[in-house]
Amino acid sequence: MDGFSGNSGVIVLAATNRPDVLDSALLRPGRFDRQVTVDRPDVAGRVKILQVHSRGKALAKDVDFDKIARRTPGFTGADLQNLMNEAAILAARRDLKEISKDEIADALERIIAGPEKKNAVVSEEKKKLVAYHEAGHALVGALMPEYDPVAKISIIPRGQAGGLTFFAPSEERLESGLYSRSYLENQMAVALGGRVAEEVIFGQDNVTTGTSNDFMQVSRVARQMVERFGFSKKLDRLPLAGVVEIHSWDNRCLHKKIIPWQPLI
């Protein structure tokens, strides 16, 4: 860096999660001109990080770091540290001398979906409804040829959700950031699986508002497919972002009663 002699042995390092907001003056030659991108750890890296953050913690023999690493794609080092700390807290609450795979699995679900509402009073009718709804998500996901495998289904309330279906995301897709059209279409189908299950079991007149978040997810994916990824046949497969001003384009479409991502749904 400017101002230090060439043999002083001083190296200046800095880290940021927002390189896009750095002043260009900081990055010019002689300053922070050498940039190193640190990606999220892969499976092997997560195993090593888990081993580090498990030091000083008593672990049961059934704890398998490789299996944990494969269930945590996209996790950072801080995320994995938090996972092991949460598992240790759960073990202490359960008066256990060791952390088992159950505590780690419960800690992982807590981090991803929030704490369980174990004391919530849920009627048998609602449990049945939630069970069919979540089974709809899982069944559609399991039947899709190109989709993530089902990891777990739960009807225990967490946060605002009455139940949850967990899918194990593909390590390759997460690392590459590349998603095919068929995968995104499958993602929308899986999100709608809960609503379809309600219609099949309880009838169209008895479906609930529990699908509101599912509809929001479907709309978001369909809109991205048109605006960002150019997956619309009506628009000659050209993405809209950067071509036209989106709000103005939205108004013109609404005036003509055209919603170009609707055919995708």
SULTA-V813235 format. One line per field, one symbol per residue. ss: DSSP state (H for helix, E for strand, - for the rest). psi: psi as a letter, one per 40 degrees, with the letter a starting at -180 (. if undefined). burial: + if it has 24 or more other ideal C-beta (glycine too) atoms within 12 Angstrom, else -. A space follows every 50 residues. Layout:
ss: ???
psi: ???
burial: ???
This chain:
ss: ------------------HHH--HHHH---------------HHHHHHHH HHH-----E-----HHHHHH------HHHHHHHHHHHHHHHHH-----E- HHHHHHHHHHHHH--E-------HHHHHHHHHHHHHHHHHHHH-----EE EEEE---E--E--EEEEE--HHHHHH----HHHHHHHHHHHHHHHHHHHH HH-HHH--HHHHHHHHHHHHHHHHHHH------------------HHHHH HHHHH------HHH-
psi: iheiidfeehhhiiiiegeeeihdddeihebgehhhhhiiiadddddddd ddeehehhiieehhdddddeefheiidddddddddddddddddefieihi ddddddddddddeiiigdehhhidddddddddddddddddddehdgiiih dihiehhhbehdiihhihihddddddehhidddddddddddedddddddd deideeiieeedddddddddddddddddefehddfffhidhedihddddd dddddefhgdeddd.
burial: ---------------------------------------++-+-+++-++ +-++--+-+---+-+--++++++++---++++++++++-++-------++ +-+++++++++++---------------+++++++++++++--+--++-+ +-++++++--+++++++-+---------+---++++++++++++++++-- -+----++-++-++--+++-+++++++-+-++--+----+--------+- --+------++--++
